Each structure stands twice: as C-alpha cells, then as structure tokens.
C-alpha cells in the first residue's frame, strides 16, 4: 500500500510502537522453552510470568531476551531494553 500524498510505503518503526494497533513490544526474559509447541515461559522485570509464542524468533533458550508484542516474540531484545524497563519499574515504585 502506498501513501497517495507522498508515494511512500508505511514502515515499521519499533521505537514508536506497532503501526497496526499502536501498542509497544515489551522486553521479556525466557525462563523455559517448549520447542514442540514453539512456546516459551517468559518473565518480566517484576517477576510476572506469561506464555509467549516464539516461532518467529526460534530457536530460543532459557535466559534469552525477547521483544514481545501481543503474546508473540517478534525480535531478540537488546540488553538495553531491560535496563530501561528496570528504570521505569524503580520510578513507578518511588
């Protein structure tokens, strides 16, 4: 699909969130992997657990960082993403 005014195509810019729904990917750490079902149990910076579909980024291992959007891992998470999340968590607590 091309923008009729500019002639350009929309681009995914992850630093601004999803162009479809406006949501942002969150960094999660893999705790355990179910390779047969392409699922991983992941943990956020506050210790909350969630199941994530990992087929797009497989293979993953316990300890890997993932960027997760709508229950699906969409990319490996850089370590800086976890530092940012920790800072935001500390700020919310104080």
N, C-alpha and C positions, 0 to 999 in steps of 0.2 A: 504494500500500500504506500503510495507516495502522497506527500502533502501537496495539494494543488497550488498553494501560495508560494512555497519555497522550492518545490520539486525534490525535496529530500525525503528520505525514509526515516521513520522513527527508530531511535536507537535505545537499547537498554543501557541505562546509566545506574549501576547498582548503588552508587553513593546517594542517589536521590530516591531510591525505592523502586518498586515494581511499576512498570508503565501500564500494566493492566489494572491492578487494584490499588496502587499507591502504598501498599504495605512494604515493610522493610525486612530483609533477611536478618536473622539473629545468629550469633555465634554459639554453637553448642559443642561439647566435647563428647566423643564416643566412649561409652562405658563397656558395651558388649555388642557383638555382631551376630546376626542370624543370616549367614550367607545364602542359605537355601531360599529364603523369602525376601532377600535384599532389604532387610530391615536392620536398624541399629537402635539400641537403647542409648539415649544421649542425656547429658546433664547440662543445665545452665549454670551460671555463676553463683546462683543462690542454692544450688543442690537439688533443684526440681528436675524430675525425670520425664522424658517423653520418648515415644517411639517415632523414628524417622525413616522414611523410605530413602534408600541410598543407591538405587540402580544407576542414577546419572553420574555418580562420582566413584563407583566401585572400582577397585577394591578399597575398603576402609578397614582400619584396625583400631582396637581399643587405644585411647589416647589421642587419636586424630581429632583435629578441629574442623568443623564443618559450618558453612553458612546455610541456614535452613529457612525456607520460605514455604508457608502453607503445608507443613509436615513433610516436605521433600528437601533433601540436601541438594543444593544447586552448585556448590563450589567448595573447594577446601577453604578454610578460614585462616587468614594470616594471624600470627600471634598478636599483632597489634589490636585485632578485633577484641581479644579477650581482655587486654589492658583497658580498652575503652569501656567495656561492659563493667569491669570491676570498679572503675572510677565512677560510673553512673550509679552503681549499686551503693557505694560508700556515700555518695552525695545524697541519695534518697533516704538513707538511714539517719544521717545527721541533720 
